[in-house]
């Protein structure tokens, strides 16, 4: 399964986004937990 991951600024606006597999998302979540980075993650469906 693939996910869209958006990195958020402190005000909630999107800094950037990427499409990633579950393993990559897991690593990003672990890094974000250490640094305090905010992520918005949702399932990705190709149109």
C-alpha positions in Angstrom: 0.0 0.0 0.0 1.2 3.5 -0.8 0.6 6.7 1.2 0.8 10.4 0.6 2.9 12.1 3.3 2.8 15.8 3.8 5.2 17.7 6.0 3.5 20.6 7.8 4.8 23.9 9.0 4.0 25.0 12.5 0.9 26.9 11.2 -0.4 23.7 9.4 0.5 24.6 5.8 2.1 22.0 3.7 5.9 22.3 3.2 6.1 19.4 0.8 4.6 16.0 0.0 5.6 12.7 -1.3 4.2 9.3 -2.2 5.8 6.5 -0.2 5.4 2.8 0.7 4.6 1.7 4.2 8.2 1.0 5.2 9.3 4.5 4.2 6.3 6.0 6.1 7.2 4.1 9.2 10.8 5.5 9.1 9.4 9.0 8.5 7.1 8.7 11.5 10.0 7.5 13.7 12.1 10.4 12.6 9.3 12.9 13.1 8.7 11.5 16.6 12.3 12.3 17.5 12.4 15.8 15.9 8.8 17.0 16.6 8.1 17.3 12.9 4.4 17.3 12.0 3.2 14.9 9.3 -0.2 14.4 7.6 -0.5 10.8 6.2 -3.3 9.4 4.1 -3.7 6.5 1.8 -2.8 7.2 -1.8 -4.9 6.1 -4.8 -3.6 6.8 -8.3 -6.2 8.6 -10.4 
